[in-house]
Amino acid sequence: MQGADATIAIARLQIDQIAGCQFLLRIIEGVRALIQDAFWQ
């Protein structure tokens, strides 16, 4: 069972990393949109 627990822990870490990357991408997209708006006006 220890092996299964370790696998689950690793999977959770990878999911957290993916979620973090998506969060960062969303922030970057938001900043890019703000910059574009500033330049278009």
C-alpha positions, 0 to 999 in steps of 0.5 A: 500500500505504501507504493500506492500512497506514493503514486497518489502523492506524486499525482497530486503534486503533478496536478497542483503544478498543472493547476499552477501553470494554468493559473499563471497563464491566466494571469499572463493573458489578463496582463496582455489584454490590459497592455493591449487595451492601453495601447489601443486607446 
